[in-house]
Amino acid sequence: MTTLDGEHIRMVEAVLFAAEEPLDATSIAERLPRDIEVEAVLEAVRTKYEKAGFRLVKIDKKYAFRSAS
């Protein structure tokens, strides 16, 4: 188990912002170093943006940033 840190969050944010369509956790993990616990980082990203102008949402089994309501 690795420590969740800001660098991991930034990596996942970058992958999601650059994606043309929602990505599943496996697709996100394939773009990151092996030691990153993707599900934990996705939860941290979701929490980080829950009160922002956009949010991390899970659509079916895929993740994407969307405008907040």
C-alpha positions as CSV (number, residue, x, y, z in Angstrom):
1,M,0.0,0.0,0.0
2,T,1.4,3.4,-1.0
3,T,0.8,6.8,0.6
4,L,-1.8,8.9,-1.1
5,D,-0.1,12.2,-2.0
6,G,-0.7,15.3,-4.0
7,E,1.4,14.1,-6.9
8,H,-0.9,11.1,-7.3
9,I,-3.9,13.4,-7.3
10,R,-2.3,15.7,-9.9
11,M,-1.5,12.7,-12.1
12,V,-5.1,11.4,-12.0
13,E,-6.5,14.9,-12.6
14,A,-4.2,15.3,-15.7
15,V,-5.3,12.0,-17.1
16,L,-9.0,12.8,-16.7
17,F,-8.7,16.4,-18.0
18,A,-6.8,15.1,-21.1
19,A,-9.3,12.3,-21.8
20,E,-11.7,12.8,-24.7
21,E,-14.3,10.5,-23.0
22,P,-14.9,9.0,-19.6
23,L,-12.3,6.5,-18.4
24,D,-12.7,3.4,-16.2
25,A,-10.3,2.8,-13.3
26,T,-8.3,0.3,-15.3
27,S,-7.7,2.7,-18.2
28,I,-6.6,5.4,-15.7
29,A,-4.3,2.9,-14.0
30,E,-2.6,2.0,-17.3
31,R,-1.5,5.6,-17.7
32,L,0.0,5.9,-14.2
33,P,2.9,4.4,-12.3
34,R,2.1,0.9,-10.8
35,D,2.3,2.0,-7.2
36,I,-0.8,4.3,-7.3
37,E,-4.0,3.0,-5.8
38,V,-6.4,4.4,-8.4
39,E,-9.6,3.9,-6.5
40,A,-8.3,5.8,-3.4
41,V,-7.0,8.6,-5.6
42,L,-10.3,8.9,-7.5
43,E,-12.1,9.3,-4.2
44,A,-9.6,12.0,-3.1
45,V,-10.2,13.8,-6.4
46,R,-14.0,13.5,-6.0
47,T,-13.7,14.9,-2.5
48,K,-11.4,17.7,-3.6
49,Y,-13.9,19.0,-6.2
50,E,-17.2,18.3,-4.5
51,K,-17.8,22.0,-3.8
52,A,-16.1,23.4,-6.9
53,G,-17.6,24.6,-10.2
54,F,-17.1,21.1,-11.6
55,R,-17.1,17.6,-10.1
56,L,-15.7,14.2,-10.7
57,V,-18.6,11.9,-11.6
58,K,-18.9,8.2,-12.2
59,I,-20.9,7.4,-15.3
60,D,-21.7,3.7,-15.3
61,K,-18.2,2.4,-14.4
62,K,-16.3,5.3,-15.9
63,Y,-15.0,8.7,-14.5
64,A,-15.1,12.2,-16.0
65,F,-15.2,15.8,-14.9
66,R,-18.5,17.5,-15.4
67,S,-19.9,21.0,-14.6
68,A,-21.5,21.2,-11.2
69,S,-25.3,21.8,-11.1
